[in-house]
Amino acid sequence: MENSETLIAVEQLTKSFKKTTVIEELSHNFKAGERIALVGQNGAGKTTLIRSILGLYKYKGDIDVMGMNPRTEREKILHHIGFVPQIPPPIKMTVGEMLEFFGTLTNTDQQEFIVISEKLGLDVQGNLDKPFMKLSGGMKQKLLVSFALGRKPKILLMDEPAANLDPKARTILFEYLHNFDKNALMIISSHRIDEVEGLVNRLIEMDMGKIVVDKEVQT
């Protein structure tokens, strides 16, 4: 990985909420081809780091994503990132409207999303007219995973992606991730290292807003 292209460069990142510092002077380069398990206890800063990379928060320090600033060039960056949040957003659009929206946004054939959703066990056709927010947690997760994977992004950010999935869907998700583009950067935030250890080639552990472990692992 030494000569791989740096896709995300984080320099002296500090993020506080009111008087609580969640990330403190964190610097790290994330490179093409890395499949990273981002682990740590609740409150370690994992989700805050991901959301900062996505440009969702103001922060101190610098973040560069493929030569762009997440705060000022967020829309351009999101064309290259597939993201699965830990908590599904309260979207009022129907499943059909979301398929059309994400297909247009990412210039992706809707069928790419439908195939992945159905392999994960979501009955897409039977739920086309249902609002996203009325779906069960597992159904929402399957659809969001399909939007992240189906667009074949250069960067894949997944925050506890298997949290709401049934065992069969979890297995299928990890098969997809195992076969994902080897040149992409994949960052998976998880509490369970055992779940992702066969998938990743790098382990990063965070604690109290800092990286405390960073090591390559054998897949």
Rosetta blueprint (number, residue, H / E / L):
1 M L
2 E L
3 N L
4 S L
5 E L
6 T E
7 L E
8 I E
9 A E
10 V E
11 E E
12 Q E
13 L E
14 T E
15 K E
16 S E
17 F E
18 K L
19 K L
20 T E
21 T E
22 V E
23 I E
24 E E
25 E E
26 L E
27 S E
28 H E
29 N E
30 F E
31 K E
32 A L
33 G L
34 E L
35 R E
36 I E
37 A E
38 L E
39 V E
40 G L
41 Q L
42 N L
43 G L
44 A L
45 G L
46 K H
47 T H
48 T H
49 L H
50 I H
51 R H
52 S H
53 I H
54 L L
55 G L
56 L L
57 Y L
58 K L
59 Y L
60 K E
61 G E
62 D E
63 I E
64 D E
65 V E
66 M L
67 G L
68 M E
69 N L
70 P L
71 R L
72 T L
73 E L
74 R H
75 E H
76 K H
77 I H
78 L H
79 H L
80 H L
81 I E
82 G E
83 F E
84 V E
85 P L
86 Q L
87 I L
88 P L
89 P L
90 P L
91 I L
92 K L
93 M L
94 T E
95 V H
96 G H
97 E H
98 M H
99 L H
100 E H
101 F H
102 F H
103 G H
104 T H
105 L H
106 T H
107 N L
108 T L
109 D L
110 Q H
111 Q H
112 E H
113 F H
114 I H
115 V H
116 I H
117 S H
118 E H
119 K H
120 L L
121 G L
122 L L
123 D L
124 V L
125 Q H
126 G H
127 N H
128 L L
129 D L
130 K L
131 P E
132 F H
133 M H
134 K H
135 L L
136 S L
137 G H
138 G H
139 M H
140 K H
141 Q H
142 K H
143 L H
144 L H
145 V H
146 S H
147 F H
148 A H
149 L H
150 G H
151 R L
152 K L
153 P L
154 K L
155 I E
156 L E
157 L E
158 M E
159 D E
160 E L
161 P L
162 A L
163 A L
164 N L
165 L L
166 D L
167 P H
168 K H
169 A H
170 R H
171 T H
172 I H
173 L H
174 F H
175 E H
176 Y H
177 L H
178 H H
179 N L
180 F L
181 D L
182 K L
183 N L
184 A L
185 L E
186 M E
187 I E
188 I E
189 S E
190 S L
191 H L
192 R L
193 I H
194 D H
195 E H
196 V H
197 E L
198 G L
199 L L
200 V L
201 N L
202 R E
203 L E
204 I E
205 E E
206 M E
207 D E
208 M L
209 G L
210 K E
211 I E
212 V E
213 V E
214 D E
215 K E
216 E E
217 V L
218 Q L
219 T L
